[in-house]
């Protein structure tokens, strides 16, 4: 069956999202999408899912697929397919068009709709589109199922932590009394290469290692900046939060602490304490445009510290849970790698379906 070269304007309409200021959002059942992805929830939706969201302002050309009803704000486009085109296929096709390189606004990055409409590629007939989409979506469905399992596992361990805290009265210590906090390496732009170990920024904390993640061979980087699976990472700037690293040996970028407990058996208790106290750190943050905390905040927020026997038991109890979290995250890394290898080959007809 013949593939035809078509412009984006021939396969879909890019419709503008709608303004929804943060102060007017009421947390609800429907995800709110900006150009950087899901930015919250709301009680109302604008579009019935499934749908595709494309970054228009800020994170230009980012592409998201949402199965639920959703609200795309005015920094995005949402996609209305034209007859003879499969929505899920378009989601994968748009990832290969280089929309993220079409910035047309020098001051604020922007994706001009007319410029996007002119991008052309080859499109197969609808039956082939659906077959290709089913192959690629099988990978994404497995990834999504693993993410749901990861969430349930972490919630189980966190509930156990809160149960122990609720049942007992423990002494309180500041976070800087129980661990060392090592800020990431101050990489320069020329240090970002295409080969070597991944350089971990805020983006990688949230989405894992990606194809566009910068790399470095690490030869001139001190050992203290390297991270391994199950290291606790604390983002103190831009998007304050605590994370359990699950993507193998990497190098930590600045604006993120590697958290090293003074007692290794305190590791899991410290991780869940950080998760619980993130709102307290956010309340201490500064910056009108970008949240950040000073290192002194680590001496101003306190966590419950149980007797050693109790946190050692918690370590043993939750270790299998966190090991499974790491394994599921590593499975997802391999699934993404396999999908990303297939994606361009399926999209240019190199692999027949």
Secondary structure as the mmCIF struct_conf table of DSSP 4:
data_model
#
loop_
_struct_conf.conf_type_id
_struct_conf.id
_struct_conf.beg_label_comp_id
_struct_conf.beg_label_asym_id
_struct_conf.beg_label_seq_id
_struct_conf.end_label_comp_id
_struct_conf.end_label_asym_id
_struct_conf.end_label_seq_id
STRN STRN1 UNK A 4 UNK A 7
HELX_RH_AL_P HELX_RH_AL_P1 UNK A 8 UNK A 11
STRN STRN2 UNK A 12 UNK A 16
HELX_RH_3T_P HELX_RH_3T_P1 UNK A 22 UNK A 24
BEND BEND1 UNK A 29 UNK A 29
STRN STRN3 UNK A 30 UNK A 34
TURN_TY1_P TURN_TY1_P1 UNK A 35 UNK A 36
STRN STRN4 UNK A 37 UNK A 42
BEND BEND2 UNK A 43 UNK A 44
BEND BEND3 UNK A 46 UNK A 46
STRN STRN5 UNK A 47 UNK A 47
HELX_LH_PP_P HELX_LH_PP_P1 UNK A 48 UNK A 48
BEND BEND4 UNK A 49 UNK A 50
STRN STRN6 UNK A 51 UNK A 55
STRN STRN7 UNK A 57 UNK A 57
BEND BEND5 UNK A 58 UNK A 59
TURN_TY1_P TURN_TY1_P2 UNK A 60 UNK A 61
STRN STRN8 UNK A 63 UNK A 66
BEND BEND6 UNK A 67 UNK A 68
STRN STRN9 UNK A 70 UNK A 72
TURN_TY1_P TURN_TY1_P3 UNK A 74 UNK A 75
STRN STRN10 UNK A 76 UNK A 81
HELX_LH_PP_P HELX_LH_PP_P2 UNK A 82 UNK A 82
TURN_TY1_P TURN_TY1_P4 UNK A 83 UNK A 84
HELX_RH_AL_P HELX_RH_AL_P2 UNK A 87 UNK A 94
TURN_TY1_P TURN_TY1_P5 UNK A 95 UNK A 98
HELX_RH_3T_P HELX_RH_3T_P2 UNK A 99 UNK A 101
STRN STRN11 UNK A 103 UNK A 103
BEND BEND7 UNK A 106 UNK A 108
STRN STRN12 UNK A 110 UNK A 111
HELX_RH_AL_P HELX_RH_AL_P3 UNK A 113 UNK A 117
TURN_TY1_P TURN_TY1_P6 UNK A 118 UNK A 118
STRN STRN13 UNK A 120 UNK A 123
HELX_RH_AL_P HELX_RH_AL_P4 UNK A 126 UNK A 167
STRN STRN14 UNK A 171 UNK A 174
HELX_RH_3T_P HELX_RH_3T_P3 UNK A 175 UNK A 177
TURN_TY1_P TURN_TY1_P7 UNK A 178 UNK A 178
STRN STRN15 UNK A 179 UNK A 183
HELX_LH_PP_P HELX_LH_PP_P3 UNK A 184 UNK A 184
STRN STRN16 UNK A 185 UNK A 185
HELX_RH_3T_P HELX_RH_3T_P4 UNK A 189 UNK A 191
STRN STRN17 UNK A 193 UNK A 193
BEND BEND8 UNK A 194 UNK A 196
STRN STRN18 UNK A 197 UNK A 200
HELX_RH_AL_P HELX_RH_AL_P5 UNK A 202 UNK A 207
BEND BEND9 UNK A 209 UNK A 209
TURN_TY1_P TURN_TY1_P8 UNK A 211 UNK A 212
STRN STRN19 UNK A 215 UNK A 216
TURN_TY1_P TURN_TY1_P9 UNK A 219 UNK A 220
BEND BEND10 UNK A 221 UNK A 221
HELX_RH_3T_P HELX_RH_3T_P5 UNK A 223 UNK A 225
STRN STRN20 UNK A 226 UNK A 227
TURN_TY1_P TURN_TY1_P10 UNK A 229 UNK A 230
STRN STRN21 UNK A 232 UNK A 235
STRN STRN22 UNK A 237 UNK A 237
BEND BEND11 UNK A 238 UNK A 239
STRN STRN23 UNK A 241 UNK A 244
BEND BEND12 UNK A 247 UNK A 247
BEND BEND13 UNK A 249 UNK A 249
STRN STRN24 UNK A 250 UNK A 252
STRN STRN25 UNK A 253 UNK A 253
TURN_TY1_P TURN_TY1_P11 UNK A 254 UNK A 255
STRN STRN26 UNK A 256 UNK A 261
BEND BEND14 UNK A 262 UNK A 263
HELX_RH_3T_P HELX_RH_3T_P6 UNK A 264 UNK A 266
HELX_RH_AL_P HELX_RH_AL_P6 UNK A 267 UNK A 283
TURN_TY1_P TURN_TY1_P12 UNK A 284 UNK A 284
STRN STRN27 UNK A 286 UNK A 286
BEND BEND15 UNK A 288 UNK A 290
STRN STRN28 UNK A 292 UNK A 292
HELX_RH_3T_P HELX_RH_3T_P7 UNK A 295 UNK A 299
TURN_TY1_P TURN_TY1_P13 UNK A 300 UNK A 300
STRN STRN29 UNK A 302 UNK A 305
HELX_RH_AL_P HELX_RH_AL_P7 UNK A 308 UNK A 347
TURN_TY1_P TURN_TY1_P14 UNK A 348 UNK A 349
BEND BEND16 UNK A 350 UNK A 351
#
